């Protein structure tokens, strides 16, 4: 009877120890899920970065080759005018 009870206690301790090691060890389930979540975050960041690179590459190509695009930016961003053009700025009175 004592031997059987000792066996059950030892078996229970072994099961608890193995379960704890599986869940929380360096290569346990918690680490696995944390790593998996981090990988997904990095994939999302990579996808966003690749979209940004594509967008910037497209813009660089337009700035190199598309004079209409360059003129539009010069007018909108820098207030420049072409030959024989006048720029009117309207100021609101307070």
N, C-alpha and C positions, 0 to 999 in steps of 0.2 A: 504494500500500500504506500509506504513512504517512498519507495523507489519509483513507483508509478507517478506519484505527485511531483517528485524531483524531476523526473523526465518531462512532465508537462510544463513545469516552470522553466526548465532549460530550453525546451522547444519554443515556448512563448517568447523567452528572451532572445533566442536566435532569430525568430521571425521578426520581432520588433527591431532588432539590430540590422537585419538585412533590409527591412522596409525603410528604416531611417537612412541607411547608406544609399539605397536606390533613389530616394527622394532628394536628399540634401547633399550628397557627395559632390566632389569636383566635376564628376561626369554624370550627376544625377538628373532627375527629371526637371527640377527647378532650373538648373543651369541650362538644360536643353531648351526649355520653353523661353527663358530669357534670351538665349542666343538666337533662337528662331525669330522672336519678336524684333530683336536688333537687326537681324538680317533683312527682315521685311522693311524696317525703317530705312536701312541703307539702300535697298532696292528702290524705294520710293524717292529718296534723295537723288539717286543716280538717274532715274527717269526724269525728274524735274531738271536736273543739270543738263541732260542731253537735249531736252526741249529748249532750254535757254541757249545752249550752244547752237542748235539749229536756227533759232530765231536770230541770234547775233550774226551767224554766217550769212543768212539771207539778207539782213540789213547791211552787212559789209559789202556784199555783192551789189546791192542796189546803190550804195554810196560810191562804189567804184565805177559803175556802168550806166546808171540811170540819171541823166541830167534833169529830168522832170522832177524826180524825187529829191535831188539835191536842191533844186530851186525852191521847191515847196518848203523844205526844212529851213533854208536860208530866210525865206519870207516869214514863216511862222515863228521860228525860234529866235532869230536874230534881227527881225524887223528890216531886212534888206529889201531893196527894190531893184527892178530891172531898168534898162534904158528907157527913158521917156516915161517913167512911172513916178507918181507922187504918193507919199505915205501920209495918211491922215490919222491922227491919234485923237480920240475923243476922251476928254477928261470930264468926269462927273463933278459938278459943283456941289459943295456941301451945304 
